[in-house]
Amino acid sequence: MKVILHRYPYKIFYSIEFDHIYIIAIAHQHRRPEYWVNRIS
């Protein structure tokens, strides 16, 4: 899932699990917005 913050140029990518919310990435939309994709393991 992702959330776009309209007031700020960031996207927050997250996963909702049974008892946790995991933040996968917080990415600036204008500065290399997909730089974090290769970091997912």
C-alpha positions as CSV (number, residue, x, y, z in Angstrom):
1,M,0.0,0.0,0.0
2,K,1.1,3.6,-0.3
3,V,0.0,7.0,0.9
4,I,0.8,10.2,-0.9
5,L,1.1,13.2,1.4
6,H,-0.4,16.1,-0.5
7,R,1.1,18.8,1.6
8,Y,4.6,17.4,1.3
9,P,6.3,15.7,-1.7
10,Y,6.6,12.3,-0.2
11,K,5.1,8.9,-0.6
12,I,5.0,6.4,2.3
13,F,5.0,2.7,1.3
14,Y,3.8,0.4,4.0
15,S,2.4,-3.1,4.8
16,I,-0.3,-3.9,7.3
17,E,0.3,-7.2,9.0
18,F,-1.8,-9.0,11.7
19,D,-0.3,-7.0,14.6
20,H,2.1,-4.6,13.0
21,I,2.4,-1.9,10.4
22,Y,5.7,-2.1,8.6
23,I,7.1,1.1,6.9
24,I,8.8,-0.1,3.8
25,A,10.0,3.3,2.4
26,I,9.5,7.0,2.6
27,A,10.3,8.4,-0.8
28,H,10.6,12.0,-2.1
29,Q,8.5,12.2,-5.3
30,H,10.8,14.6,-7.1
31,R,14.2,13.3,-6.2
32,R,14.8,9.8,-7.6
33,P,11.4,8.6,-6.4
34,E,12.2,4.9,-7.1
35,Y,15.7,4.7,-5.5
36,W,14.6,2.5,-2.7
37,V,13.1,-0.3,-4.9
38,N,16.4,-2.2,-5.2
39,R,16.9,-2.2,-1.4
40,I,13.9,-4.4,-0.7
41,S,15.0,-7.9,0.4
